[in-house]
Amino acid sequence: MATAVDPSNTRLGWIGTGVMGRSMCAHLINAGYTLTVFTRTPSKAQELISMGAHWVDTPKAVASQSDVVFSIVGYPSDVRQVILDPNSGALSGLRQGGVIIDMTTSEPSLAVEIHSAASAAGCSAIDAPVSGGDRGARNAALSIFAGGEESIVQRLNPLFNLLGKVYYMGAPGKGQFTKLGNQVVIASSMVGLCEGLIYAHKAGLDLNHFVDAISTGAAGSKSLDLYGSRILNRDLEPGFYVNHFVKDLGICLRECQNMGLALPGLALAQQLYLSLKAHGEGDLGTQALILALERINNLSLQSEASAIGKP
């Protein structure tokens, strides 16, 4: 990989074509790269196959036909399986000098372990989790947090630039730590957004007008922009799954325990999201937090606004 990365000299592999991965992979195909893909559910790769991607049946087979392999799967256990499994994992099929880029939100310690294993095999590994949800993936506007060797990240810039904006955060694992910090901020932001809507509803305000009014002031936020109208339209389809957010917040809390940190807002948000899982709502989007707060308050934003009591 001494030469500049471009479609004429770099074959790409992609593992995981879910809500995020499908759009991200498509950008690389549209840029002219040769793509080999693996996903546990072949039907999820059908759109990419129709665009010219080649589907294979193991992560190892992906890597054997690729110079750079991307992965974006669900949980740390999935990351370990698709990359480190000695029989079918990507690292076992990657040639010397190849690169693995894991874009799953996962454990910093696992990112360090993957980096060490890759180095021992004469390869490189970058942890590069992303933020921006389904919309960021579709619009190639993701924030990408990269950990690993800076020279490798710089060499891969032509690829990252097709997906969004990359930020080099430091040594192996630092990309994951950055994404977890990102999730801490989002968790409390989503609680604030949903509580604000519940409050405005109870006060008898027109919620669409309320969202418009606060969006340009100090309460304006990316969460409000991405999810305010979705919540009001009862669009709870996943841009990012509740199940995966619970996973992320759980990793955050374990890291906090290791660091001796108390983050009560994070802990509260995680408990509210766990309640969604308990109600069977783990496959909804993170904006489904509104359901938990509606249940606590025995109301629904869909009902007629409550009459305002006398002062």
C-alpha positions as CSV (number, residue, x, y, z in Angstrom):
1,M,0.0,0.0,0.0
2,A,2.9,2.3,-0.7
3,T,1.1,4.0,-3.6
4,A,-1.9,6.2,-3.3
5,V,-5.2,4.4,-2.8
6,D,-7.5,4.4,-5.9
7,P,-9.8,1.9,-7.7
8,S,-7.0,0.8,-10.1
9,N,-4.7,-0.6,-7.3
10,T,-6.9,-1.3,-4.3
11,R,-9.4,-4.1,-3.9
12,L,-11.9,-3.6,-1.1
13,G,-13.8,-6.0,1.1
14,W,-16.9,-5.2,3.1
15,I,-18.3,-7.3,6.0
16,G,-21.8,-6.3,7.3
17,T,-24.5,-4.7,5.1
18,G,-27.1,-3.5,7.7
19,V,-28.7,-0.1,8.0
20,M,-25.3,1.7,7.9
21,G,-23.1,-0.7,6.0
22,R,-25.3,-1.0,2.9
23,S,-25.2,2.8,2.1
24,M,-21.5,3.1,3.0
25,C,-20.5,0.2,0.8
26,A,-22.6,1.6,-2.1
27,H,-20.5,4.8,-2.1
28,L,-17.3,2.9,-2.6
29,I,-18.9,0.9,-5.5
30,N,-20.1,4.1,-7.1
31,A,-16.5,5.5,-6.8
32,G,-15.3,2.6,-9.0
33,Y,-13.8,0.3,-6.5
34,T,-14.0,-3.5,-6.8
35,L,-16.0,-4.8,-3.8
36,T,-16.2,-8.3,-2.3
37,V,-18.9,-8.5,0.4
38,F,-20.0,-10.9,3.2
39,T,-23.1,-10.6,5.3
40,R,-24.8,-13.3,7.4
41,T,-28.1,-12.7,5.5
42,P,-27.3,-12.8,1.8
43,S,-30.5,-11.0,0.9
44,K,-29.3,-7.9,2.7
45,A,-26.5,-7.7,0.2
46,Q,-28.7,-8.1,-2.9
47,E,-28.8,-4.4,-3.7
48,L,-25.0,-4.2,-3.6
49,I,-24.6,-7.4,-5.7
50,S,-26.9,-5.8,-8.3
51,M,-24.5,-2.8,-8.3
52,G,-21.5,-5.1,-9.1
53,A,-20.3,-6.3,-5.7
54,H,-19.2,-10.0,-5.4
55,W,-20.7,-11.9,-2.5
56,V,-18.7,-14.7,-0.7
57,D,-19.6,-16.9,2.1
58,T,-17.0,-16.1,4.8
59,P,-15.1,-13.1,6.1
60,K,-11.9,-15.0,5.3
61,A,-12.9,-15.3,1.6
62,V,-13.6,-11.5,1.6
63,A,-10.1,-10.8,2.9
64,S,-8.4,-13.2,0.5
65,Q,-9.7,-11.1,-2.4
66,S,-9.1,-7.7,-0.8
67,D,-6.3,-5.2,0.1
68,V,-8.5,-3.3,2.6
69,V,-11.3,-4.9,4.5
70,F,-14.1,-2.9,6.2
71,S,-16.3,-4.4,8.9
72,I,-19.4,-2.9,10.5
73,V,-21.4,-5.5,12.4
74,G,-23.5,-5.5,15.6
75,Y,-21.7,-6.5,18.8
76,P,-18.1,-7.0,20.0
77,S,-18.7,-10.7,19.8
78,D,-19.5,-10.3,16.1
79,V,-16.4,-8.2,15.6
80,R,-14.3,-10.9,17.2
81,Q,-15.8,-13.6,15.1
82,V,-15.6,-11.9,11.7
83,I,-12.0,-10.6,12.2
84,L,-10.2,-13.0,14.6
85,D,-11.8,-16.4,14.2
86,P,-8.8,-18.6,13.2
87,N,-10.8,-20.6,10.6
88,S,-13.2,-18.1,9.0
89,G,-12.1,-14.6,10.2
90,A,-10.9,-11.9,7.9
91,L,-7.4,-11.7,9.4
92,S,-6.7,-15.3,8.5
93,G,-7.3,-14.5,4.8
94,L,-5.6,-11.2,4.5
95,R,-2.3,-10.9,2.7
96,Q,0.7,-9.2,4.4
97,G,0.4,-5.5,4.1
98,G,-3.4,-5.6,4.1
99,V,-5.5,-3.4,6.3
100,I,-8.6,-4.1,8.4
101,I,-10.9,-1.2,9.3
102,D,-13.5,-2.0,11.9
103,M,-16.2,0.6,11.9
104,T,-18.4,-1.1,14.5
105,T,-18.9,0.6,17.8
106,S,-17.0,-1.8,20.0
107,E,-14.7,-2.2,23.0
108,P,-11.5,-0.2,23.0
109,S,-9.7,-3.3,24.4
110,L,-10.8,-5.4,21.5
111,A,-9.5,-2.8,19.1
112,V,-6.1,-3.0,20.7
113,E,-6.3,-6.8,20.5
114,I,-7.1,-6.7,16.8
115,H,-4.3,-4.2,16.2
116,S,-1.8,-6.5,17.9
117,A,-3.0,-9.6,16.0
118,A,-2.9,-7.7,12.7
119,S,0.6,-6.5,13.4
120,A,1.8,-10.0,14.3
121,A,0.4,-11.1,10.9
122,G,2.2,-8.3,9.0
123,C,-1.0,-6.4,8.5
124,S,-2.5,-3.2,9.9
125,A,-5.8,-2.5,11.8
126,I,-7.7,0.7,12.3
127,D,-10.6,1.2,14.6
128,A,-12.9,3.7,12.9
129,P,-16.4,3.8,14.4
130,V,-18.8,6.3,12.9
131,S,-21.5,8.8,14.0
132,G,-24.3,10.2,11.9
133,G,-26.8,7.4,11.7
134,D,-28.6,6.2,8.5
135,R,-28.9,9.7,7.1
136,G,-25.2,10.4,7.5
137,A,-24.4,7.0,5.9
138,R,-26.7,7.7,2.9
139,N,-25.3,11.3,2.4
140,A,-21.7,10.3,2.9
141,A,-21.6,12.8,5.8
142,L,-20.5,10.5,8.6
143,S,-18.0,11.6,11.3
144,I,-15.3,8.8,11.4
145,F,-13.2,8.5,14.5
146,A,-9.9,6.7,13.7
147,G,-7.5,5.0,16.0
148,G,-4.2,3.3,15.0
149,E,-1.2,4.3,13.0
150,E,-1.6,7.8,11.7
151,S,0.3,7.1,8.5
152,I,-2.1,4.3,7.6
153,V,-5.1,6.5,8.3
154,Q,-3.7,9.2,6.1
155,R,-3.0,6.7,3.3
156,L,-6.7,5.5,3.6
157,N,-8.0,9.1,3.4
158,P,-9.3,8.6,-0.2
159,L,-11.6,5.9,1.1
160,F,-12.7,7.7,4.3
161,N,-13.5,10.8,2.2
162,L,-16.1,8.8,0.2
163,L,-17.9,8.1,3.5
164,G,-17.6,11.3,5.4
165,K,-15.0,13.2,7.4
166,V,-12.3,11.3,9.3
167,Y,-10.7,12.5,12.6
168,Y,-7.5,10.9,13.6
169,M,-7.8,10.4,17.4
170,G,-4.6,8.6,18.4
171,A,-3.4,5.1,19.2
172,P,-5.3,1.8,18.7
173,G,-8.6,2.0,20.7
174,K,-8.8,5.8,20.7
175,G,-11.3,5.8,17.9
176,Q,-13.6,3.6,20.0
177,F,-13.1,5.8,23.1
178,T,-14.1,8.8,21.0
179,K,-17.3,7.1,19.7
180,L,-18.2,6.0,23.2
181,G,-17.8,9.6,24.4
182,N,-20.0,10.6,21.4
183,Q,-22.7,8.2,22.7
184,V,-22.5,9.7,26.2
185,V,-23.4,13.1,24.7
186,I,-26.2,11.7,22.5
187,A,-27.7,9.7,25.3
188,S,-28.5,12.6,27.5
189,S,-29.4,14.8,24.5
190,M,-32.1,12.3,23.5
191,V,-33.5,12.2,27.0
192,G,-33.6,16.0,27.0
193,L,-35.3,16.1,23.5
194,C,-38.0,13.6,24.5
195,E,-38.6,15.2,27.9
196,G,-39.0,18.6,26.2
197,L,-41.6,17.2,23.8
198,I,-43.5,15.6,26.7
199,Y,-43.4,18.9,28.6
200,A,-44.6,20.9,25.6
201,H,-47.4,18.4,25.0
202,K,-48.6,18.6,28.6
203,A,-48.5,22.4,28.3
204,G,-50.9,22.3,25.4
205,L,-48.4,23.6,22.8
206,D,-48.5,22.7,19.1
207,L,-45.5,20.4,18.9
208,N,-44.5,21.0,15.3
209,H,-44.5,24.8,16.1
210,F,-42.6,24.1,19.3
211,V,-39.9,22.2,17.5
212,D,-39.5,24.9,14.9
213,A,-39.4,27.6,17.5
214,I,-36.6,26.0,19.7
215,S,-34.6,24.6,16.8
216,T,-32.9,27.9,16.0
217,G,-32.2,28.8,19.7
218,A,-29.8,27.4,22.3
219,A,-31.9,24.2,22.4
220,G,-31.1,23.4,18.8
221,S,-29.1,20.2,18.3
222,K,-28.3,17.5,15.8
223,S,-30.6,15.2,17.8
224,L,-33.4,17.7,17.3
225,D,-32.7,18.0,13.6
226,L,-32.4,14.3,13.0
227,Y,-35.2,13.0,15.2
228,G,-37.6,15.8,16.2
229,S,-39.8,15.5,13.1
230,R,-39.5,11.7,13.2
231,I,-40.8,11.5,16.7
232,L,-43.7,13.8,15.9
233,N,-44.5,11.8,12.7
234,R,-44.3,8.6,14.8
235,D,-41.5,7.4,12.5
236,L,-39.7,5.0,14.9
237,E,-37.8,3.1,12.1
238,P,-34.2,2.6,13.0
239,G,-31.5,5.0,11.8
240,F,-29.7,3.4,14.7
241,Y,-31.2,0.4,16.7
242,V,-32.2,0.7,20.3
243,N,-30.5,-2.7,20.8
244,H,-27.2,-1.4,19.5
245,F,-27.4,1.8,21.6
246,V,-28.0,-0.3,24.7
247,K,-24.9,-2.2,23.8
248,D,-22.9,1.0,23.3
249,L,-24.1,2.5,26.6
250,G,-23.3,-0.7,28.4
251,I,-19.7,-0.6,27.1
252,C,-19.5,3.1,28.2
253,L,-20.6,2.2,31.7
254,R,-18.1,-0.6,32.0
255,E,-15.3,1.8,30.8
256,C,-16.5,4.3,33.4
257,Q,-16.2,1.7,36.1
258,N,-12.7,0.9,35.0
259,M,-11.9,4.6,35.1
260,G,-13.6,5.3,38.4
261,L,-16.0,7.8,36.7
262,A,-19.5,8.6,37.8
263,L,-21.7,9.7,34.9
264,P,-25.3,9.6,36.3
265,G,-26.9,11.0,33.1
266,L,-25.4,8.1,31.1
267,A,-26.7,5.6,33.7
268,L,-30.2,7.1,33.6
269,A,-30.3,7.0,29.8
270,Q,-29.1,3.4,29.7
271,Q,-31.9,2.4,32.1
272,L,-34.5,4.1,30.0
273,Y,-33.2,2.4,26.9
274,L,-33.1,-1.0,28.7
275,S,-36.8,-0.5,29.4
276,L,-37.5,-0.2,25.7
277,K,-35.7,-3.6,25.2
278,A,-37.8,-5.0,28.0
279,H,-41.0,-4.0,26.1
280,G,-39.7,-5.7,23.0
281,E,-38.8,-2.5,21.2
282,G,-35.1,-3.1,20.7
283,D,-35.4,-3.1,16.9
284,L,-36.8,0.4,16.8
285,G,-34.7,3.5,16.3
286,T,-33.2,5.4,19.2
287,Q,-35.9,8.1,18.9
288,A,-38.3,5.4,20.3
289,L,-37.1,6.7,23.7
290,I,-40.3,8.8,23.5
291,L,-42.3,5.6,24.2
292,A,-40.5,5.1,27.6
293,L,-41.2,8.6,28.7
294,E,-44.9,8.4,27.5
295,R,-45.3,5.3,29.6
296,I,-43.8,6.8,32.7
297,N,-46.2,9.8,32.4
298,N,-49.2,7.8,31.2
299,L,-49.7,10.0,28.1
300,S,-49.2,9.9,24.3
301,L,-48.0,12.7,22.1
302,Q,-50.5,11.3,19.6
303,S,-53.5,12.2,21.8
304,E,-55.1,15.5,21.9
305,A,-53.1,18.0,23.9
306,S,-54.1,18.1,27.6
307,A,-56.0,21.1,28.8
308,I,-53.8,23.5,30.7
309,G,-54.8,23.9,34.3
310,K,-55.4,27.2,36.0
311,P,-52.3,28.8,37.5
